[in-house]
């Protein structure tokens, strides 16, 4: 795994989401606390590529992710070990396809792609949300966490309280 800032460029050559490795994001949140939004993907996942092209390329989403969260890209089938603190997380060979131990942790063992995992400022997995999310769904999703509504409302309560925005269940 190459550690360092990964910047996904839009078709206009402007920077979009500034993606971090999970190790970098955890180090950053220790200094300046923010929630981590982790895009758990695989190289072969068509819906993951579609989220990159249609959702993460949205300028409003990119700005919100960059300003209010630490966005992380995590390849669920990445072969390189990731060391965080004194623990090393490795790829687990599992027949035709394996998985990375860290992907299993942040998705709470539900390895489907794409999955957006949310990790709080203390490094605890809040929840994992599998499946493709379009730009409108994802904007409301980010607002749910940005407003700290997740602390006292379920996603359904929050979504239903924002009826002016028509968003399917995620």
Phi and psi in radians as a Rosetta constraint file:
Dihedral C 1 N 2 CA 2 C 2 CIRCULARHARMONIC -1.519 0.35
Dihedral N 2 CA 2 C 2 N 3 CIRCULARHARMONIC 2.058 0.35
Dihedral C 2 N 3 CA 3 C 3 CIRCULARHARMONIC -1.500 0.35
Dihedral N 3 CA 3 C 3 N 4 CIRCULARHARMONIC 2.483 0.35
Dihedral C 3 N 4 CA 4 C 4 CIRCULARHARMONIC 2.456 0.35
Dihedral N 4 CA 4 C 4 N 5 CIRCULARHARMONIC 2.932 0.35
Dihedral C 4 N 5 CA 5 C 5 CIRCULARHARMONIC -1.226 0.35
Dihedral N 5 CA 5 C 5 N 6 CIRCULARHARMONIC 2.225 0.35
Dihedral C 5 N 6 CA 6 C 6 CIRCULARHARMONIC -1.899 0.35
Dihedral N 6 CA 6 C 6 N 7 CIRCULARHARMONIC 2.106 0.35
Dihedral C 6 N 7 CA 7 C 7 CIRCULARHARMONIC -1.955 0.35
Dihedral N 7 CA 7 C 7 N 8 CIRCULARHARMONIC 2.126 0.35
Dihedral C 7 N 8 CA 8 C 8 CIRCULARHARMONIC -1.550 0.35
Dihedral N 8 CA 8 C 8 N 9 CIRCULARHARMONIC 2.160 0.35
Dihedral C 8 N 9 CA 9 C 9 CIRCULARHARMONIC -1.570 0.35
Dihedral N 9 CA 9 C 9 N 10 CIRCULARHARMONIC 2.499 0.35
Dihedral C 9 N 10 CA 10 C 10 CIRCULARHARMONIC -1.419 0.35
Dihedral N 10 CA 10 C 10 N 11 CIRCULARHARMONIC 3.014 0.35
Dihedral C 10 N 11 CA 11 C 11 CIRCULARHARMONIC -1.181 0.35
Dihedral N 11 CA 11 C 11 N 12 CIRCULARHARMONIC -0.257 0.35
Dihedral C 11 N 12 CA 12 C 12 CIRCULARHARMONIC -1.625 0.35
Dihedral N 12 CA 12 C 12 N 13 CIRCULARHARMONIC 0.049 0.35
Dihedral C 12 N 13 CA 13 C 13 CIRCULARHARMONIC 1.431 0.35
Dihedral N 13 CA 13 C 13 N 14 CIRCULARHARMONIC 0.048 0.35
Dihedral C 13 N 14 CA 14 C 14 CIRCULARHARMONIC -1.576 0.35
Dihedral N 14 CA 14 C 14 N 15 CIRCULARHARMONIC 2.637 0.35
Dihedral C 14 N 15 CA 15 C 15 CIRCULARHARMONIC -1.214 0.35
Dihedral N 15 CA 15 C 15 N 16 CIRCULARHARMONIC 2.460 0.35
Dihedral C 15 N 16 CA 16 C 16 CIRCULARHARMONIC -1.901 0.35
Dihedral N 16 CA 16 C 16 N 17 CIRCULARHARMONIC -2.135 0.35
Dihedral C 16 N 17 CA 17 C 17 CIRCULARHARMONIC -1.238 0.35
Dihedral N 17 CA 17 C 17 N 18 CIRCULARHARMONIC 2.355 0.35
Dihedral C 17 N 18 CA 18 C 18 CIRCULARHARMONIC -1.657 0.35
Dihedral N 18 CA 18 C 18 N 19 CIRCULARHARMONIC 1.692 0.35
Dihedral C 18 N 19 CA 19 C 19 CIRCULARHARMONIC -1.425 0.35
Dihedral N 19 CA 19 C 19 N 20 CIRCULARHARMONIC 2.454 0.35
Dihedral C 19 N 20 CA 20 C 20 CIRCULARHARMONIC -2.001 0.35
Dihedral N 20 CA 20 C 20 N 21 CIRCULARHARMONIC 2.794 0.35
Dihedral C 20 N 21 CA 21 C 21 CIRCULARHARMONIC -1.295 0.35
Dihedral N 21 CA 21 C 21 N 22 CIRCULARHARMONIC 2.815 0.35
Dihedral C 21 N 22 CA 22 C 22 CIRCULARHARMONIC -1.130 0.35
Dihedral N 22 CA 22 C 22 N 23 CIRCULARHARMONIC -0.635 0.35
Dihedral C 22 N 23 CA 23 C 23 CIRCULARHARMONIC -1.091 0.35
Dihedral N 23 CA 23 C 23 N 24 CIRCULARHARMONIC -0.809 0.35
Dihedral C 23 N 24 CA 24 C 24 CIRCULARHARMONIC -1.089 0.35
Dihedral N 24 CA 24 C 24 N 25 CIRCULARHARMONIC -0.757 0.35
Dihedral C 24 N 25 CA 25 C 25 CIRCULARHARMONIC -1.110 0.35
Dihedral N 25 CA 25 C 25 N 26 CIRCULARHARMONIC -0.698 0.35
Dihedral C 25 N 26 CA 26 C 26 CIRCULARHARMONIC -1.161 0.35
Dihedral N 26 CA 26 C 26 N 27 CIRCULARHARMONIC -0.647 0.35
Dihedral C 26 N 27 CA 27 C 27 CIRCULARHARMONIC -1.151 0.35
Dihedral N 27 CA 27 C 27 N 28 CIRCULARHARMONIC -0.719 0.35
Dihedral C 27 N 28 CA 28 C 28 CIRCULARHARMONIC -1.137 0.35
Dihedral N 28 CA 28 C 28 N 29 CIRCULARHARMONIC -0.749 0.35
Dihedral C 28 N 29 CA 29 C 29 CIRCULARHARMONIC -1.217 0.35
Dihedral N 29 CA 29 C 29 N 30 CIRCULARHARMONIC -0.363 0.35
Dihedral C 29 N 30 CA 30 C 30 CIRCULARHARMONIC -1.194 0.35
Dihedral N 30 CA 30 C 30 N 31 CIRCULARHARMONIC -0.536 0.35
Dihedral C 30 N 31 CA 31 C 31 CIRCULARHARMONIC -1.590 0.35
Dihedral N 31 CA 31 C 31 N 32 CIRCULARHARMONIC -0.741 0.35
Dihedral C 31 N 32 CA 32 C 32 CIRCULARHARMONIC -2.326 0.35
Dihedral N 32 CA 32 C 32 N 33 CIRCULARHARMONIC 1.694 0.35
Dihedral C 32 N 33 CA 33 C 33 CIRCULARHARMONIC -1.042 0.35
Dihedral N 33 CA 33 C 33 N 34 CIRCULARHARMONIC 2.248 0.35
Dihedral C 33 N 34 CA 34 C 34 CIRCULARHARMONIC -2.651 0.35
Dihedral N 34 CA 34 C 34 N 35 CIRCULARHARMONIC 2.781 0.35
Dihedral C 34 N 35 CA 35 C 35 CIRCULARHARMONIC -1.318 0.35
Dihedral N 35 CA 35 C 35 N 36 CIRCULARHARMONIC 2.491 0.35
Dihedral C 35 N 36 CA 36 C 36 CIRCULARHARMONIC -1.631 0.35
Dihedral N 36 CA 36 C 36 N 37 CIRCULARHARMONIC 2.272 0.35
Dihedral C 36 N 37 CA 37 C 37 CIRCULARHARMONIC -1.891 0.35
Dihedral N 37 CA 37 C 37 N 38 CIRCULARHARMONIC 1.947 0.35
Dihedral C 37 N 38 CA 38 C 38 CIRCULARHARMONIC -1.859 0.35
Dihedral N 38 CA 38 C 38 N 39 CIRCULARHARMONIC 2.080 0.35
Dihedral C 38 N 39 CA 39 C 39 CIRCULARHARMONIC -1.558 0.35
Dihedral N 39 CA 39 C 39 N 40 CIRCULARHARMONIC 1.819 0.35
Dihedral C 39 N 40 CA 40 C 40 CIRCULARHARMONIC -1.601 0.35
Dihedral N 40 CA 40 C 40 N 41 CIRCULARHARMONIC 2.060 0.35
Dihedral C 40 N 41 CA 41 C 41 CIRCULARHARMONIC -2.388 0.35
Dihedral N 41 CA 41 C 41 N 42 CIRCULARHARMONIC 3.034 0.35
Dihedral C 41 N 42 CA 42 C 42 CIRCULARHARMONIC -2.312 0.35
Dihedral N 42 CA 42 C 42 N 43 CIRCULARHARMONIC 2.791 0.35
Dihedral C 42 N 43 CA 43 C 43 CIRCULARHARMONIC -1.167 0.35
Dihedral N 43 CA 43 C 43 N 44 CIRCULARHARMONIC -0.497 0.35
Dihedral C 43 N 44 CA 44 C 44 CIRCULARHARMONIC -1.592 0.35
Dihedral N 44 CA 44 C 44 N 45 CIRCULARHARMONIC -0.065 0.35
Dihedral C 44 N 45 CA 45 C 45 CIRCULARHARMONIC -1.403 0.35
Dihedral N 45 CA 45 C 45 N 46 CIRCULARHARMONIC 1.958 0.35
Dihedral C 45 N 46 CA 46 C 46 CIRCULARHARMONIC -1.130 0.35
Dihedral N 46 CA 46 C 46 N 47 CIRCULARHARMONIC -0.707 0.35
Dihedral C 46 N 47 CA 47 C 47 CIRCULARHARMONIC -1.180 0.35
Dihedral N 47 CA 47 C 47 N 48 CIRCULARHARMONIC -0.535 0.35
Dihedral C 47 N 48 CA 48 C 48 CIRCULARHARMONIC -1.128 0.35
Dihedral N 48 CA 48 C 48 N 49 CIRCULARHARMONIC -0.777 0.35
Dihedral C 48 N 49 CA 49 C 49 CIRCULARHARMONIC -1.123 0.35
Dihedral N 49 CA 49 C 49 N 50 CIRCULARHARMONIC -0.648 0.35
Dihedral C 49 N 50 CA 50 C 50 CIRCULARHARMONIC -1.155 0.35
Dihedral N 50 CA 50 C 50 N 51 CIRCULARHARMONIC -0.685 0.35
Dihedral C 50 N 51 CA 51 C 51 CIRCULARHARMONIC -1.109 0.35
Dihedral N 51 CA 51 C 51 N 52 CIRCULARHARMONIC -0.697 0.35
Dihedral C 51 N 52 CA 52 C 52 CIRCULARHARMONIC -1.030 0.35
Dihedral N 52 CA 52 C 52 N 53 CIRCULARHARMONIC -0.809 0.35
Dihedral C 52 N 53 CA 53 C 53 CIRCULARHARMONIC -1.328 0.35
Dihedral N 53 CA 53 C 53 N 54 CIRCULARHARMONIC -0.671 0.35
Dihedral C 53 N 54 CA 54 C 54 CIRCULARHARMONIC -1.802 0.35
Dihedral N 54 CA 54 C 54 N 55 CIRCULARHARMONIC -0.557 0.35
Dihedral C 54 N 55 CA 55 C 55 CIRCULARHARMONIC -1.752 0.35
Dihedral N 55 CA 55 C 55 N 56 CIRCULARHARMONIC -0.975 0.35
Dihedral C 55 N 56 CA 56 C 56 CIRCULARHARMONIC -1.250 0.35
Dihedral N 56 CA 56 C 56 N 57 CIRCULARHARMONIC -0.266 0.35
Dihedral C 56 N 57 CA 57 C 57 CIRCULARHARMONIC -1.469 0.35
Dihedral N 57 CA 57 C 57 N 58 CIRCULARHARMONIC -0.157 0.35
Dihedral C 57 N 58 CA 58 C 58 CIRCULARHARMONIC -1.142 0.35
Dihedral N 58 CA 58 C 58 N 59 CIRCULARHARMONIC 2.189 0.35
Dihedral C 58 N 59 CA 59 C 59 CIRCULARHARMONIC -1.059 0.35
Dihedral N 59 CA 59 C 59 N 60 CIRCULARHARMONIC -0.678 0.35
Dihedral C 59 N 60 CA 60 C 60 CIRCULARHARMONIC -1.159 0.35
Dihedral N 60 CA 60 C 60 N 61 CIRCULARHARMONIC -0.739 0.35
Dihedral C 60 N 61 CA 61 C 61 CIRCULARHARMONIC -1.132 0.35
Dihedral N 61 CA 61 C 61 N 62 CIRCULARHARMONIC -0.792 0.35
Dihedral C 61 N 62 CA 62 C 62 CIRCULARHARMONIC -1.031 0.35
Dihedral N 62 CA 62 C 62 N 63 CIRCULARHARMONIC -0.789 0.35
Dihedral C 62 N 63 CA 63 C 63 CIRCULARHARMONIC -1.102 0.35
Dihedral N 63 CA 63 C 63 N 64 CIRCULARHARMONIC -0.756 0.35
Dihedral C 63 N 64 CA 64 C 64 CIRCULARHARMONIC -1.122 0.35
Dihedral N 64 CA 64 C 64 N 65 CIRCULARHARMONIC -0.802 0.35
Dihedral C 64 N 65 CA 65 C 65 CIRCULARHARMONIC -1.055 0.35
Dihedral N 65 CA 65 C 65 N 66 CIRCULARHARMONIC -0.810 0.35
Dihedral C 65 N 66 CA 66 C 66 CIRCULARHARMONIC -1.174 0.35
Dihedral N 66 CA 66 C 66 N 67 CIRCULARHARMONIC -0.627 0.35
Dihedral C 66 N 67 CA 67 C 67 CIRCULARHARMONIC -1.555 0.35
Dihedral N 67 CA 67 C 67 N 68 CIRCULARHARMONIC -0.543 0.35
Dihedral C 67 N 68 CA 68 C 68 CIRCULARHARMONIC -2.019 0.35
Dihedral N 68 CA 68 C 68 N 69 CIRCULARHARMONIC -0.234 0.35
Dihedral C 68 N 69 CA 69 C 69 CIRCULARHARMONIC -2.345 0.35
Dihedral N 69 CA 69 C 69 N 70 CIRCULARHARMONIC 3.068 0.35
Dihedral C 69 N 70 CA 70 C 70 CIRCULARHARMONIC -1.946 0.35
Dihedral N 70 CA 70 C 70 N 71 CIRCULARHARMONIC 1.807 0.35
Dihedral C 70 N 71 CA 71 C 71 CIRCULARHARMONIC -1.371 0.35
Dihedral N 71 CA 71 C 71 N 72 CIRCULARHARMONIC 2.353 0.35
Dihedral C 71 N 72 CA 72 C 72 CIRCULARHARMONIC -2.230 0.35
Dihedral N 72 CA 72 C 72 N 73 CIRCULARHARMONIC 2.386 0.35
Dihedral C 72 N 73 CA 73 C 73 CIRCULARHARMONIC -1.806 0.35
Dihedral N 73 CA 73 C 73 N 74 CIRCULARHARMONIC 2.245 0.35
Dihedral C 73 N 74 CA 74 C 74 CIRCULARHARMONIC -2.309 0.35
Dihedral N 74 CA 74 C 74 N 75 CIRCULARHARMONIC 1.952 0.35
Dihedral C 74 N 75 CA 75 C 75 CIRCULARHARMONIC -1.308 0.35
Dihedral N 75 CA 75 C 75 N 76 CIRCULARHARMONIC 1.991 0.35
Dihedral C 75 N 76 CA 76 C 76 CIRCULARHARMONIC -1.155 0.35
Dihedral N 76 CA 76 C 76 N 77 CIRCULARHARMONIC -0.269 0.35
Dihedral C 76 N 77 CA 77 C 77 CIRCULARHARMONIC -2.042 0.35
Dihedral N 77 CA 77 C 77 N 78 CIRCULARHARMONIC 0.363 0.35
Dihedral C 77 N 78 CA 78 C 78 CIRCULARHARMONIC -1.107 0.35
Dihedral N 78 CA 78 C 78 N 79 CIRCULARHARMONIC 2.382 0.35
Dihedral C 78 N 79 CA 79 C 79 CIRCULARHARMONIC -1.535 0.35
Dihedral N 79 CA 79 C 79 N 80 CIRCULARHARMONIC -0.345 0.35
Dihedral C 79 N 80 CA 80 C 80 CIRCULARHARMONIC -1.393 0.35
Dihedral N 80 CA 80 C 80 N 81 CIRCULARHARMONIC 2.469 0.35
Dihedral C 80 N 81 CA 81 C 81 CIRCULARHARMONIC -1.209 0.35
Dihedral N 81 CA 81 C 81 N 82 CIRCULARHARMONIC 2.599 0.35
Dihedral C 81 N 82 CA 82 C 82 CIRCULARHARMONIC -2.130 0.35
Dihedral N 82 CA 82 C 82 N 83 CIRCULARHARMONIC 2.132 0.35
Dihedral C 82 N 83 CA 83 C 83 CIRCULARHARMONIC -1.792 0.35
Dihedral N 83 CA 83 C 83 N 84 CIRCULARHARMONIC 2.167 0.35
Dihedral C 83 N 84 CA 84 C 84 CIRCULARHARMONIC -2.234 0.35
Dihedral N 84 CA 84 C 84 N 85 CIRCULARHARMONIC 2.036 0.35
Dihedral C 84 N 85 CA 85 C 85 CIRCULARHARMONIC 1.119 0.35
Dihedral N 85 CA 85 C 85 N 86 CIRCULARHARMONIC -2.214 0.35
Dihedral C 85 N 86 CA 86 C 86 CIRCULARHARMONIC -1.785 0.35
Dihedral N 86 CA 86 C 86 N 87 CIRCULARHARMONIC 0.211 0.35
Dihedral C 86 N 87 CA 87 C 87 CIRCULARHARMONIC -1.939 0.35
Dihedral N 87 CA 87 C 87 N 88 CIRCULARHARMONIC 2.374 0.35
Dihedral C 87 N 88 CA 88 C 88 CIRCULARHARMONIC -1.924 0.35
Dihedral N 88 CA 88 C 88 N 89 CIRCULARHARMONIC 2.224 0.35
Dihedral C 88 N 89 CA 89 C 89 CIRCULARHARMONIC -1.847 0.35
Dihedral N 89 CA 89 C 89 N 90 CIRCULARHARMONIC 2.334 0.35
Dihedral C 89 N 90 CA 90 C 90 CIRCULARHARMONIC -2.167 0.35
Dihedral N 90 CA 90 C 90 N 91 CIRCULARHARMONIC 2.927 0.35
Dihedral C 90 N 91 CA 91 C 91 CIRCULARHARMONIC -1.322 0.35
Dihedral N 91 CA 91 C 91 N 92 CIRCULARHARMONIC 2.398 0.35
Dihedral C 91 N 92 CA 92 C 92 CIRCULARHARMONIC -1.925 0.35
Dihedral N 92 CA 92 C 92 N 93 CIRCULARHARMONIC 2.017 0.35
Dihedral C 92 N 93 CA 93 C 93 CIRCULARHARMONIC -1.268 0.35
Dihedral N 93 CA 93 C 93 N 94 CIRCULARHARMONIC 2.203 0.35
Dihedral C 93 N 94 CA 94 C 94 CIRCULARHARMONIC -2.441 0.35
Dihedral N 94 CA 94 C 94 N 95 CIRCULARHARMONIC 1.140 0.35
Dihedral C 94 N 95 CA 95 C 95 CIRCULARHARMONIC 1.346 0.35
Dihedral N 95 CA 95 C 95 N 96 CIRCULARHARMONIC -2.366 0.35
Dihedral C 95 N 96 CA 96 C 96 CIRCULARHARMONIC -1.020 0.35
Dihedral N 96 CA 96 C 96 N 97 CIRCULARHARMONIC -0.764 0.35
Dihedral C 96 N 97 CA 97 C 97 CIRCULARHARMONIC -2.245 0.35
Dihedral N 97 CA 97 C 97 N 98 CIRCULARHARMONIC 2.483 0.35
Dihedral C 97 N 98 CA 98 C 98 CIRCULARHARMONIC -1.940 0.35
Dihedral N 98 CA 98 C 98 N 99 CIRCULARHARMONIC -2.863 0.35
Dihedral C 98 N 99 CA 99 C 99 CIRCULARHARMONIC -2.642 0.35
Dihedral N 99 CA 99 C 99 N 100 CIRCULARHARMONIC 2.765 0.35
Dihedral C 99 N 100 CA 100 C 100 CIRCULARHARMONIC -1.570 0.35
Dihedral N 100 CA 100 C 100 N 101 CIRCULARHARMONIC 2.388 0.35
Dihedral C 100 N 101 CA 101 C 101 CIRCULARHARMONIC -0.959 0.35
Dihedral N 101 CA 101 C 101 N 102 CIRCULARHARMONIC -0.674 0.35
Dihedral C 101 N 102 CA 102 C 102 CIRCULARHARMONIC -1.160 0.35
Dihedral N 102 CA 102 C 102 N 103 CIRCULARHARMONIC -0.622 0.35
Dihedral C 102 N 103 CA 103 C 103 CIRCULARHARMONIC -1.105 0.35
Dihedral N 103 CA 103 C 103 N 104 CIRCULARHARMONIC -0.718 0.35
Dihedral C 103 N 104 CA 104 C 104 CIRCULARHARMONIC -1.118 0.35
Dihedral N 104 CA 104 C 104 N 105 CIRCULARHARMONIC -0.628 0.35
Dihedral C 104 N 105 CA 105 C 105 CIRCULARHARMONIC -1.202 0.35
Dihedral N 105 CA 105 C 105 N 106 CIRCULARHARMONIC -0.890 0.35
Dihedral C 105 N 106 CA 106 C 106 CIRCULARHARMONIC -1.288 0.35
Dihedral N 106 CA 106 C 106 N 107 CIRCULARHARMONIC -0.307 0.35
Dihedral C 106 N 107 CA 107 C 107 CIRCULARHARMONIC -1.696 0.35
Dihedral N 107 CA 107 C 107 N 108 CIRCULARHARMONIC 0.095 0.35
Dihedral C 107 N 108 CA 108 C 108 CIRCULARHARMONIC 0.982 0.35
Dihedral N 108 CA 108 C 108 N 109 CIRCULARHARMONIC 0.662 0.35
Dihedral C 108 N 109 CA 109 C 109 CIRCULARHARMONIC 1.399 0.35
Dihedral N 109 CA 109 C 109 N 110 CIRCULARHARMONIC 0.024 0.35
Dihedral C 109 N 110 CA 110 C 110 CIRCULARHARMONIC -1.756 0.35
Dihedral N 110 CA 110 C 110 N 111 CIRCULARHARMONIC 1.459 0.35
Dihedral C 110 N 111 CA 111 C 111 CIRCULARHARMONIC -1.449 0.35
Dihedral N 111 CA 111 C 111 N 112 CIRCULARHARMONIC 1.578 0.35
Dihedral C 111 N 112 CA 112 C 112 CIRCULARHARMONIC -2.384 0.35
Dihedral N 112 CA 112 C 112 N 113 CIRCULARHARMONIC 2.714 0.35
Dihedral C 112 N 113 CA 113 C 113 CIRCULARHARMONIC -2.307 0.35
Dihedral N 113 CA 113 C 113 N 114 CIRCULARHARMONIC 2.443 0.35
Dihedral C 113 N 114 CA 114 C 114 CIRCULARHARMONIC -1.311 0.35
Dihedral N 114 CA 114 C 114 N 115 CIRCULARHARMONIC 2.751 0.35
Dihedral C 114 N 115 CA 115 C 115 CIRCULARHARMONIC -2.318 0.35
Dihedral N 115 CA 115 C 115 N 116 CIRCULARHARMONIC 2.359 0.35
Dihedral C 115 N 116 CA 116 C 116 CIRCULARHARMONIC -1.795 0.35
Dihedral N 116 CA 116 C 116 N 117 CIRCULARHARMONIC 2.047 0.35
Dihedral C 116 N 117 CA 117 C 117 CIRCULARHARMONIC -1.825 0.35
Dihedral N 117 CA 117 C 117 N 118 CIRCULARHARMONIC 2.519 0.35
Dihedral C 117 N 118 CA 118 C 118 CIRCULARHARMONIC -2.046 0.35
Dihedral N 118 CA 118 C 118 N 119 CIRCULARHARMONIC 2.166 0.35
Dihedral C 118 N 119 CA 119 C 119 CIRCULARHARMONIC -2.088 0.35
Dihedral N 119 CA 119 C 119 N 120 CIRCULARHARMONIC 2.252 0.35
Dihedral C 119 N 120 CA 120 C 120 CIRCULARHARMONIC -1.336 0.35
Dihedral N 120 CA 120 C 120 N 121 CIRCULARHARMONIC 3.133 0.35
Dihedral C 120 N 121 CA 121 C 121 CIRCULARHARMONIC -1.089 0.35
Dihedral N 121 CA 121 C 121 N 122 CIRCULARHARMONIC -0.353 0.35
Dihedral C 121 N 122 CA 122 C 122 CIRCULARHARMONIC -1.696 0.35
Dihedral N 122 CA 122 C 122 N 123 CIRCULARHARMONIC 0.098 0.35
Dihedral C 122 N 123 CA 123 C 123 CIRCULARHARMONIC 1.514 0.35
Dihedral N 123 CA 123 C 123 N 124 CIRCULARHARMONIC 0.232 0.35
Dihedral C 123 N 124 CA 124 C 124 CIRCULARHARMONIC -1.629 0.35
Dihedral N 124 CA 124 C 124 N 125 CIRCULARHARMONIC 2.400 0.35
Dihedral C 124 N 125 CA 125 C 125 CIRCULARHARMONIC -1.276 0.35
Dihedral N 125 CA 125 C 125 N 126 CIRCULARHARMONIC 2.057 0.35
Dihedral C 125 N 126 CA 126 C 126 CIRCULARHARMONIC -1.337 0.35
Dihedral N 126 CA 126 C 126 N 127 CIRCULARHARMONIC -0.903 0.35
Dihedral C 126 N 127 CA 127 C 127 CIRCULARHARMONIC -2.995 0.35
Dihedral N 127 CA 127 C 127 N 128 CIRCULARHARMONIC 2.948 0.35
Dihedral C 127 N 128 CA 128 C 128 CIRCULARHARMONIC -2.234 0.35
Dihedral N 128 CA 128 C 128 N 129 CIRCULARHARMONIC 2.348 0.35
Dihedral C 128 N 129 CA 129 C 129 CIRCULARHARMONIC -2.123 0.35
Dihedral N 129 CA 129 C 129 N 130 CIRCULARHARMONIC 1.736 0.35
Dihedral C 129 N 130 CA 130 C 130 CIRCULARHARMONIC -1.340 0.35
Dihedral N 130 CA 130 C 130 N 131 CIRCULARHARMONIC 2.698 0.35
Dihedral C 130 N 131 CA 131 C 131 CIRCULARHARMONIC 1.809 0.35
Dihedral N 131 CA 131 C 131 N 132 CIRCULARHARMONIC 2.789 0.35
Dihedral C 131 N 132 CA 132 C 132 CIRCULARHARMONIC -1.172 0.35
Dihedral N 132 CA 132 C 132 N 133 CIRCULARHARMONIC 2.438 0.35
Dihedral C 132 N 133 CA 133 C 133 CIRCULARHARMONIC -2.250 0.35
Dihedral N 133 CA 133 C 133 N 134 CIRCULARHARMONIC 2.210 0.35
Dihedral C 133 N 134 CA 134 C 134 CIRCULARHARMONIC -1.370 0.35
Dihedral N 134 CA 134 C 134 N 135 CIRCULARHARMONIC 3.086 0.35
Dihedral C 134 N 135 CA 135 C 135 CIRCULARHARMONIC -1.036 0.35
Dihedral N 135 CA 135 C 135 N 136 CIRCULARHARMONIC -0.768 0.35
Dihedral C 135 N 136 CA 136 C 136 CIRCULARHARMONIC -1.117 0.35
Dihedral N 136 CA 136 C 136 N 137 CIRCULARHARMONIC -0.769 0.35
Dihedral C 136 N 137 CA 137 C 137 CIRCULARHARMONIC -1.054 0.35
Dihedral N 137 CA 137 C 137 N 138 CIRCULARHARMONIC -0.763 0.35
Dihedral C 137 N 138 CA 138 C 138 CIRCULARHARMONIC -1.245 0.35
Dihedral N 138 CA 138 C 138 N 139 CIRCULARHARMONIC -0.576 0.35
Dihedral C 138 N 139 CA 139 C 139 CIRCULARHARMONIC -1.068 0.35
Dihedral N 139 CA 139 C 139 N 140 CIRCULARHARMONIC -0.813 0.35
Dihedral C 139 N 140 CA 140 C 140 CIRCULARHARMONIC -1.168 0.35
Dihedral N 140 CA 140 C 140 N 141 CIRCULARHARMONIC -0.674 0.35
Dihedral C 140 N 141 CA 141 C 141 CIRCULARHARMONIC -1.011 0.35
Dihedral N 141 CA 141 C 141 N 142 CIRCULARHARMONIC -0.821 0.35
Dihedral C 141 N 142 CA 142 C 142 CIRCULARHARMONIC -1.130 0.35
Dihedral N 142 CA 142 C 142 N 143 CIRCULARHARMONIC -0.679 0.35
Dihedral C 142 N 143 CA 143 C 143 CIRCULARHARMONIC -1.087 0.35
Dihedral N 143 CA 143 C 143 N 144 CIRCULARHARMONIC -0.676 0.35
Dihedral C 143 N 144 CA 144 C 144 CIRCULARHARMONIC -0.964 0.35
Dihedral N 144 CA 144 C 144 N 145 CIRCULARHARMONIC -0.731 0.35
Dihedral C 144 N 145 CA 145 C 145 CIRCULARHARMONIC -1.494 0.35
Dihedral N 145 CA 145 C 145 N 146 CIRCULARHARMONIC -0.640 0.35
Dihedral C 145 N 146 CA 146 C 146 CIRCULARHARMONIC -1.128 0.35
Dihedral N 146 CA 146 C 146 N 147 CIRCULARHARMONIC -0.584 0.35
Dihedral C 146 N 147 CA 147 C 147 CIRCULARHARMONIC -1.535 0.35
Dihedral N 147 CA 147 C 147 N 148 CIRCULARHARMONIC 0.053 0.35
Dihedral C 147 N 148 CA 148 C 148 CIRCULARHARMONIC 1.049 0.35
Dihedral N 148 CA 148 C 148 N 149 CIRCULARHARMONIC 0.377 0.35
Dihedral C 148 N 149 CA 149 C 149 CIRCULARHARMONIC -1.134 0.35
Dihedral N 149 CA 149 C 149 N 150 CIRCULARHARMONIC -0.455 0.35
Dihedral C 149 N 150 CA 150 C 150 CIRCULARHARMONIC -1.084 0.35
Dihedral N 150 CA 150 C 150 N 151 CIRCULARHARMONIC -0.317 0.35
Dihedral C 150 N 151 CA 151 C 151 CIRCULARHARMONIC -1.304 0.35
Dihedral N 151 CA 151 C 151 N 152 CIRCULARHARMONIC -0.439 0.35
Dihedral C 151 N 152 CA 152 C 152 CIRCULARHARMONIC -2.385 0.35
Dihedral N 152 CA 152 C 152 N 153 CIRCULARHARMONIC 0.083 0.35
Dihedral C 152 N 153 CA 153 C 153 CIRCULARHARMONIC -2.352 0.35
Dihedral N 153 CA 153 C 153 N 154 CIRCULARHARMONIC 2.554 0.35
Dihedral C 153 N 154 CA 154 C 154 CIRCULARHARMONIC -1.310 0.35
Dihedral N 154 CA 154 C 154 N 155 CIRCULARHARMONIC 2.850 0.35
Dihedral C 154 N 155 CA 155 C 155 CIRCULARHARMONIC -0.998 0.35
Dihedral N 155 CA 155 C 155 N 156 CIRCULARHARMONIC -0.738 0.35
Dihedral C 155 N 156 CA 156 C 156 CIRCULARHARMONIC -1.091 0.35
Dihedral N 156 CA 156 C 156 N 157 CIRCULARHARMONIC -0.740 0.35
Dihedral C 156 N 157 CA 157 C 157 CIRCULARHARMONIC -1.083 0.35
Dihedral N 157 CA 157 C 157 N 158 CIRCULARHARMONIC -0.771 0.35
Dihedral C 157 N 158 CA 158 C 158 CIRCULARHARMONIC -1.140 0.35
Dihedral N 158 CA 158 C 158 N 159 CIRCULARHARMONIC -0.827 0.35
Dihedral C 158 N 159 CA 159 C 159 CIRCULARHARMONIC -1.053 0.35
Dihedral N 159 CA 159 C 159 N 160 CIRCULARHARMONIC -0.790 0.35
Dihedral C 159 N 160 CA 160 C 160 CIRCULARHARMONIC -1.190 0.35
Dihedral N 160 CA 160 C 160 N 161 CIRCULARHARMONIC -0.455 0.35
Dihedral C 160 N 161 CA 161 C 161 CIRCULARHARMONIC -1.364 0.35
Dihedral N 161 CA 161 C 161 N 162 CIRCULARHARMONIC -0.134 0.35
Dihedral C 161 N 162 CA 162 C 162 CIRCULARHARMONIC -2.055 0.35
Dihedral N 162 CA 162 C 162 N 163 CIRCULARHARMONIC 0.922 0.35
Dihedral C 162 N 163 CA 163 C 163 CIRCULARHARMONIC -1.113 0.35
Dihedral N 163 CA 163 C 163 N 164 CIRCULARHARMONIC -0.352 0.35
Dihedral C 163 N 164 CA 164 C 164 CIRCULARHARMONIC -1.150 0.35
Dihedral N 164 CA 164 C 164 N 165 CIRCULARHARMONIC -0.313 0.35
Dihedral C 164 N 165 CA 165 C 165 CIRCULARHARMONIC -1.882 0.35
Dihedral N 165 CA 165 C 165 N 166 CIRCULARHARMONIC 2.059 0.35
Dihedral C 165 N 166 CA 166 C 166 CIRCULARHARMONIC -1.481 0.35
Dihedral N 166 CA 166 C 166 N 167 CIRCULARHARMONIC 1.915 0.35
Dihedral C 166 N 167 CA 167 C 167 CIRCULARHARMONIC -2.338 0.35
Dihedral N 167 CA 167 C 167 N 168 CIRCULARHARMONIC 2.198 0.35
Dihedral C 167 N 168 CA 168 C 168 CIRCULARHARMONIC -1.154 0.35
Dihedral N 168 CA 168 C 168 N 169 CIRCULARHARMONIC 2.835 0.35
Dihedral C 168 N 169 CA 169 C 169 CIRCULARHARMONIC -1.105 0.35
Dihedral N 169 CA 169 C 169 N 170 CIRCULARHARMONIC 2.459 0.35
